[in-house]
Amino acid sequence: MLLHPEWPAPEGVGAAFSTRQGGISAAPFDSLNLRPPALRGDAVDAPGSVQENQRRFAAALGARPVYLDQVHGAAVVRLRGDEPSDLLAKADASVTTAVGVACTVLVADCLPVLLCTADGRGVGAAHAGWRGLAGGVVEATAAALCDATGAAPRDLLAWLGPCIGPRQFEVGQDVVEAFGGDPAAEPPADAPALFRPRRRADGERRWLADLPGLARRRLSAIGVERVSGGAWCTVEDGSRFFSFRRDRITGRMAAAVWRRG
């Protein structure tokens, strides 16, 4: 049911990423769909199935996940520990210093970014699709975590979870420009190609974007250097991961991080 991040987090920090396996939802949400039915959208799973899936996920964590109503923005909420699990605040990230409450984000191609302080005093989670990433959600989450704990960015650890990978994430000129790129320029031969140009059969120019690479660059720019993960592609592993780009109607996985008691 869960992937456990390989990152140098302290013992007092727990973190996990759900796969699509281990739940009871029927196709096309099979089987561990965690997307709350209260969220907007036309194609929704059976509420009873999602509730059971969420119960199983929480039991596997040993912590209480708090879900968000994600809007591809940069808003961050601070969890105090007494919020209901169905809070569904309109935000794309959360941080906490409370014990036993899990900062949780839902994904199905977007990049989940988990953060913690090196001493384990605080944790945070960000939902970073390209819009949120370009809009500063990672920077906002890091700043909120530093504000809550008194840490500096150099004191933070980050883990990048499964997302659409650089072989699959085809984007247009608007995405390149959102990250300050020049669509007319070729990537330097001696630098990582965060946007690799390609042409469709009809001649239209497109780019393959490296979402984890873009996140690493944003984290490095604010002083977060200890970054792990970012190696899984949700599109290419259909047995393990939901993917909106691949399937359109599908479930949602969750990335969660919490302070242990």
C-alpha positions as CSV (number, residue, x, y, z in Angstrom):
1,M,0.0,0.0,0.0
2,L,2.8,2.5,0.9
3,L,6.1,3.7,-0.4
4,H,8.4,4.9,2.3
5,P,10.8,7.7,1.4
6,E,14.5,7.1,1.4
7,W,15.7,10.3,2.9
8,P,17.8,11.3,6.0
9,A,14.8,12.4,8.1
10,P,15.2,12.2,11.9
11,E,13.6,9.2,13.7
12,G,10.8,11.5,15.0
13,V,9.5,12.1,11.5
14,G,7.2,9.7,9.6
15,A,6.6,9.9,5.9
16,A,4.8,7.8,3.3
17,F,3.3,7.8,-0.2
18,S,0.3,5.7,-1.1
19,T,0.2,3.6,-4.2
20,R,-3.1,2.7,-6.0
21,Q,-3.0,-0.8,-4.4
22,G,-4.6,-1.9,-1.1
23,G,-8.1,-0.3,-1.3
24,I,-11.7,-1.3,-2.2
25,S,-12.6,1.1,-5.0
26,A,-13.9,-0.2,-8.3
27,A,-12.4,0.7,-11.7
28,P,-11.4,3.3,-12.8
29,F,-10.6,4.3,-9.2
30,D,-9.1,0.9,-8.4
31,S,-8.3,0.5,-5.7
32,L,-6.9,2.8,-3.0
33,N,-8.4,6.1,-4.2
34,L,-8.1,8.7,-1.5
35,R,-9.8,11.7,-3.1
36,P,-12.5,13.0,-0.9
37,P,-15.9,12.8,-2.6
38,A,-16.8,16.3,-1.3
39,L,-14.3,17.8,-3.7
40,R,-15.7,19.3,-7.0
41,G,-15.6,17.2,-10.1
42,D,-17.9,15.1,-12.3
43,A,-16.3,11.7,-12.0
44,V,-16.3,10.8,-8.3
45,D,-15.9,7.5,-6.5
46,A,-18.4,5.9,-4.2
47,P,-18.2,7.8,-0.8
48,G,-18.2,4.6,1.2
49,S,-15.3,3.2,-0.7
50,V,-13.2,6.4,-0.3
51,Q,-14.0,6.5,3.4
52,E,-12.8,2.9,3.9
53,N,-9.7,3.7,1.8
54,Q,-8.9,6.7,3.9
55,R,-9.4,4.6,7.1
56,R,-6.9,2.0,5.8
57,F,-4.4,4.8,4.9
58,A,-4.6,6.4,8.3
59,A,-4.2,3.1,10.0
60,A,-1.1,2.3,7.9
61,L,0.4,5.7,8.8
62,G,-0.4,5.6,12.5
63,A,-1.2,9.3,12.1
64,R,-4.3,11.4,11.2
65,P,-4.1,12.7,7.6
66,V,-5.6,16.2,7.0
67,Y,-6.7,16.6,3.3
68,L,-6.9,19.9,1.4
69,D,-9.0,21.3,-1.4
70,Q,-6.1,21.9,-3.8
71,V,-6.4,24.7,-6.3
72,H,-2.9,24.7,-8.0
73,G,-1.9,27.8,-6.0
74,A,0.6,28.7,-3.3
75,A,-1.5,29.0,-0.2
76,V,-0.2,27.2,2.9
77,V,-2.2,26.4,6.0
78,R,-0.7,25.7,9.4
79,L,-2.2,22.7,11.2
80,R,-2.5,23.0,15.0
81,G,-3.5,19.4,15.6
82,D,-7.2,19.9,16.4
83,E,-8.5,20.2,12.8
84,P,-11.1,17.7,11.6
85,S,-9.7,15.2,9.0
86,D,-12.2,16.6,6.5
87,L,-11.0,20.2,6.9
88,L,-10.5,20.6,3.1
89,A,-9.1,24.1,3.3
90,K,-8.5,25.8,0.0
91,A,-4.7,25.5,-0.1
92,D,-1.9,23.5,-1.8
93,A,0.3,22.9,1.2
94,S,0.3,22.6,5.0
95,V,2.9,22.6,7.8
96,T,2.7,21.6,11.4
97,T,4.6,21.2,14.6
98,A,1.9,19.1,16.2
99,V,2.4,15.4,16.9
100,G,0.3,12.8,15.2
101,V,-1.3,15.0,12.5
102,A,-0.2,14.3,8.9
103,C,0.3,17.1,6.4
104,T,-1.2,15.4,3.3
105,V,-1.4,16.3,-0.4
106,L,-3.3,14.4,-3.1
107,V,-1.7,13.7,-6.5
108,A,-2.1,11.8,-9.8
109,D,0.8,13.3,-11.8
110,C,1.5,16.5,-9.9
111,L,4.7,16.5,-7.7
112,P,4.3,16.0,-4.0
113,V,7.1,17.7,-2.0
114,L,7.6,16.6,1.6
115,L,9.6,18.7,4.0
116,C,10.9,18.4,7.5
117,T,13.4,20.2,9.8
118,A,16.6,18.3,10.4
119,D,15.8,18.2,14.1
120,G,12.3,16.9,13.5
121,R,10.5,19.9,15.1
122,G,8.3,20.5,12.1
123,V,7.0,19.0,8.9
124,G,5.2,20.2,5.7
125,A,3.8,18.9,2.5
126,A,3.2,20.7,-0.8
127,H,1.2,19.9,-4.0
128,A,3.4,21.1,-6.8
129,G,1.9,20.8,-10.3
130,W,3.6,23.1,-12.8
131,R,1.3,26.0,-12.0
132,G,1.8,25.8,-8.2
133,L,5.6,25.2,-8.7
134,A,5.9,28.3,-10.9
135,G,3.7,30.2,-8.5
136,G,6.0,29.6,-5.6
137,V,4.2,26.9,-3.6
138,V,7.5,25.2,-2.6
139,E,9.1,28.4,-1.5
140,A,5.9,29.4,0.5
141,T,5.8,26.0,2.2
142,A,9.5,26.2,3.2
143,A,9.0,29.7,4.5
144,A,6.0,28.7,6.5
145,L,7.9,25.7,8.0
146,C,10.8,28.0,8.9
147,D,8.4,30.5,10.5
148,A,6.8,27.8,12.6
149,T,10.0,26.2,13.8
150,G,12.6,29.0,13.8
151,A,14.7,26.9,11.3
152,A,16.5,28.3,8.3
153,P,16.1,26.9,4.8
154,R,19.5,25.2,5.1
155,D,18.1,23.2,8.0
156,L,15.3,21.6,5.9
157,L,15.2,18.3,4.2
158,A,13.0,17.6,1.2
159,W,11.7,14.5,-0.6
160,L,10.2,14.5,-4.0
161,G,7.5,11.8,-4.6
162,P,6.2,10.1,-7.7
163,C,5.0,12.4,-10.5
164,I,4.8,12.6,-14.3
165,G,8.3,12.0,-15.4
166,P,10.5,13.9,-17.9
167,R,9.9,11.4,-20.7
168,Q,6.1,11.9,-20.5
169,F,5.5,15.5,-19.4
170,E,4.9,17.3,-22.7
171,V,4.1,21.0,-22.3
172,G,3.7,24.1,-24.4
173,Q,5.4,27.5,-24.6
174,D,3.3,28.8,-21.7
175,V,4.9,26.4,-19.3
176,V,8.4,27.2,-20.5
177,E,7.7,30.9,-20.1
178,A,6.2,30.4,-16.6
179,F,9.6,29.3,-15.4
180,G,11.4,32.1,-17.0
181,G,12.6,30.1,-20.0
182,D,13.1,31.3,-23.6
183,P,11.1,29.0,-25.9
184,A,13.4,30.1,-28.8
185,A,16.6,29.1,-27.0
186,E,18.2,25.6,-27.1
187,P,19.3,24.2,-23.7
188,P,23.0,24.5,-23.0
189,A,24.9,21.4,-23.8
190,D,26.6,21.3,-20.4
191,A,23.5,21.9,-18.3
192,P,20.6,19.6,-17.3
193,A,17.8,20.0,-19.9
194,L,14.8,21.0,-17.7
195,F,12.9,21.6,-21.0
196,R,13.8,19.4,-24.0
197,P,12.4,20.6,-27.3
198,R,10.6,18.2,-29.5
199,R,8.2,18.5,-32.5
200,R,5.0,16.7,-33.1
201,A,4.2,15.0,-36.4
202,D,2.3,18.1,-37.5
203,G,5.3,20.3,-36.9
204,E,4.1,21.9,-33.7
205,R,6.9,22.6,-31.3
206,R,6.5,21.2,-27.8
207,W,8.8,20.5,-24.8
208,L,9.4,17.7,-22.4
209,A,9.6,19.2,-18.9
210,D,11.5,17.8,-15.9
211,L,9.1,18.6,-13.0
212,P,11.4,17.1,-10.3
213,G,14.4,18.9,-11.8
214,L,12.5,22.2,-11.7
215,A,11.6,21.6,-8.1
216,R,15.2,20.9,-7.2
217,R,16.2,24.1,-8.8
218,R,13.6,26.1,-6.9
219,L,14.6,24.4,-3.6
220,S,18.3,25.1,-4.2
221,A,17.6,28.7,-5.0
222,I,16.2,29.3,-1.4
223,G,19.0,27.2,0.3
224,V,17.4,23.8,0.6
225,E,20.2,21.5,-0.6
226,R,19.3,18.1,1.0
227,V,16.8,16.9,-1.6
228,S,15.9,13.2,-2.2
229,G,13.5,11.3,-4.4
230,G,12.1,12.3,-7.7
231,A,12.8,9.1,-9.6
232,W,9.3,7.6,-10.2
233,C,7.0,8.3,-13.2
234,T,3.3,8.0,-12.5
235,V,2.4,7.7,-16.2
236,E,4.8,4.9,-16.9
237,D,3.9,2.6,-14.0
238,G,0.1,2.0,-14.3
239,S,0.1,-1.0,-11.9
240,R,1.4,1.1,-9.1
241,F,0.3,4.7,-9.7
242,F,-2.8,6.7,-10.7
243,S,-2.2,9.1,-13.6
244,F,-4.6,11.8,-14.8
245,R,-2.5,12.4,-17.9
246,R,-2.7,8.7,-18.8
247,D,-6.2,7.8,-17.8
248,R,-8.1,11.1,-17.4
249,I,-10.7,9.6,-15.1
250,T,-8.8,8.1,-12.2
251,G,-8.1,8.1,-8.5
252,R,-5.7,10.1,-6.3
253,M,-2.7,9.0,-4.2
254,A,-1.5,10.8,-1.1
255,A,1.8,11.9,0.2
256,A,1.9,12.4,4.0
257,V,4.5,13.6,6.6
258,W,4.0,13.8,10.3
259,R,5.7,14.1,13.7
260,R,5.7,10.9,15.7
261,G,4.8,10.9,19.4
